[in-house]
Each structure stands twice: as C-alpha cells, then as structure tokens.
Amino acid sequence: MDDPVRPALTGIHHLKLAVSDLDVALAFYERALGAVRIPAADHRRTRDGGLYAYLCEVPGLGPLLELRLDPARARAHRGFDPVTVAVPDRASLDRWTAYLDAQGVPHSGVVTAIRSWLVAFEDPDGNRLRLYSLEEHGPDLAPDEDNPWVSG
C-alpha cells in the first residue's frame, strides 16, 4: 500500500487557556502581555447567547490567545506551564522582569534553564507561562532544577 502524502500545516491558529473568570483573566493578560481583546471574535453559545471565551491579540505572540471560561479545567491545570514564548536573548529577560515588576506580576526572576534562560509567571488561575531566551548558554551553566517556578 502506498503511503499517503502528509497534508501541509500552516502554523498555530490560536492558543487556549482555561480560566475561571473571563474579565479577571483578560485584565491580567492586558496588563502582563499587552493583550487586546477582539470583541467581534467573542464566543457565545447559540442557545442563550452566554459568553464563554474571549479571543485576544498579543503583540509579538503570533497566534491569537483564547481565554476559555472553564473553572474546573483551570483548577486542574493550576501550576502547569502550557505556553513558552520566545524572546531574543537574556537581556530581554532582564527587561521583562523589570516590566513584570512594574505591573505587579510576581515572577521567577531569570532562571538558568537546560540550554538557555527563562522567566516564569502565573495568571490569576495559576496557568504558568514562560518567557524563554533564544540565546543559549554553554554547558558550564547547570540548570536550576530545584527552582520552584520550574521544577515539576
């Protein structure tokens, strides 16, 4: 039997995070990442018009960010890090820590990762996001595996 040709992919359309309160989550992502809600893309149930998701553009992210109202999943995913966003270099992480400090967003500070550096922070539901530098370090730097922001 001939192997079928794998159809092409064209990238990530959007990322989805479970949240327990749409407005609280939106305010956080506006403050922390500069997210801009797209009201025309709000998700509503057809049967009753109930609002259950916001779609947002986040500068530099690429795909859209969907904040999906799902309190049970938000609780279950607490502390998990589903999204890692690239930044150019370690110096960018220093600028991000200063920015997050100014926005009142608790974070890990710059952490030595396996091949690079990262900064982790959480949204109000405990979804953990990571900013990860594309600049890499050498094998002389051991990863900070005991850091509570990055350990399993």
C-alpha atoms as one frame of an Amber mdcrd trajectory, in Angstrom:
protein
   0.000   0.000   0.000   1.298   3.474  -0.857   1.991   5.883   1.952  -0.348
   8.855   1.803   1.157  12.304   1.392   1.069  14.217   4.643  -1.025  17.379
   4.195   0.666  20.694   4.950   0.347  22.596   8.205   0.427  26.391   8.192
   1.184  27.224  11.813  -0.679  27.675  15.076  -4.033  29.437  14.773  -4.577
  30.156  18.464  -3.607  29.113  21.964  -6.313  28.348  24.528  -6.112  28.706
  28.302  -8.817  27.648  30.738  -9.801  30.452  33.128 -12.290  30.766  35.972
 -13.269  34.401  35.320 -13.067  35.946  31.856 -12.811  39.556  32.976 -10.160
  38.890  35.632  -8.102  36.858  33.141  -8.479  39.499  30.435  -7.348  42.268
  32.800  -4.280  40.206  33.717  -3.277  39.465  30.122  -3.835  43.089  29.146
  -1.531  44.182  31.978   1.090  41.430  31.701   1.346  40.934  27.936  -0.465
  43.854  26.318  -3.297  41.604  25.105  -6.060  43.284  23.130  -9.489  41.680
  23.137 -11.196  41.224  19.775 -14.879  41.749  20.697 -16.101  40.588  17.281
 -14.473  37.208  17.999 -16.132  36.672  21.405 -17.510  33.145  21.678 -21.177
  32.905  22.669 -23.484  29.926  22.934 -26.155  29.941  20.231 -28.912  28.689
  22.530 -28.746  31.506  25.090 -26.052  33.966  23.961 -23.925  33.182  27.010
 -20.351  34.415  26.714 -17.737  31.686  27.201 -14.496  32.924  25.590 -12.502
  35.993  24.621 -10.016  35.984  21.762  -7.094  38.358  22.053  -4.167  39.552
  20.020  -0.896  39.655  21.949   1.869  41.773  20.384   4.696  39.538  19.171
   2.953  36.260  20.031   1.788  35.348  16.558  -1.251  33.145  17.155  -4.301
  34.529  18.904  -4.855  33.818  22.601  -8.213  32.379  23.624  -9.305  32.758
  27.236 -11.893  29.984  27.686 -14.252  30.048  30.659 -13.819  26.626  32.243
 -13.283  26.876  36.021 -12.887  23.119  36.576 -10.118  22.802  33.982  -8.494
  25.999  35.240  -8.256  24.427  38.722  -6.952  21.142  37.293  -4.221  22.875
  35.251  -3.017  25.098  38.092   0.792  25.234  38.111   1.147  23.666  34.658
   3.103  25.616  32.019   1.342  25.110  28.678   2.912  28.077  26.878   6.557
  29.042  26.426   7.149  32.243  24.471  10.478  33.034  22.826  12.393  36.243
  23.495  15.625  37.156  21.694  18.192  36.966  24.494  18.960  37.007  28.208
  18.984  40.812  28.253  15.356  40.729  27.072  14.508  38.629  30.121  16.039
  41.298  32.363  13.785  43.876  30.690  10.793  41.565  31.134  11.457  41.133
  34.863  11.563  44.931  35.254   8.325  45.242  33.266   6.550  42.500  35.242
   7.710  44.138  38.490   6.248  47.463  37.326   2.961  45.689  36.507   2.845
  43.964  39.896   3.122  40.486  38.351   5.030  38.021  40.561   7.616  36.029
  38.618  10.602  33.726  38.972  13.306  36.187  38.040  15.795  34.976  35.445
  16.346  31.232  35.864  19.063  29.135  34.243  17.316  26.504  32.119  18.766
  23.485  30.335  20.119  25.361  27.309  19.059  28.928  27.890  17.392  31.205
  30.452  13.744  31.744  31.295  11.322  33.787  33.370   8.109  32.164  34.631
   4.935  33.833  35.890   1.329  32.824  36.553  -2.047  34.203  35.596  -4.781
  34.507  38.272  -5.788  30.852  37.702  -2.246  29.559  38.102  -1.617  28.926
  34.396   2.148  29.254  34.309   3.732  30.980  31.329   7.410  31.025  30.452
   9.490  33.526  28.543  12.470  31.636  27.111  15.546  33.205  25.540  16.699
  32.082  22.114  20.228  32.967  23.221  21.787  29.842  24.678  24.452  29.350
  27.333  27.221  26.799  27.413  27.459  23.528  29.314  29.330  25.310  32.117
  25.978  26.575  33.473  23.892  23.921  35.183  20.107  24.275  35.057  18.411
  25.427  38.253  16.339  22.249  38.594  15.334  22.991  42.194  13.760  26.372
  41.454  10.067  26.057  42.464   8.988  28.068  39.396  10.382  25.441  37.033
  10.553  22.150  38.940   7.916  19.572  38.091
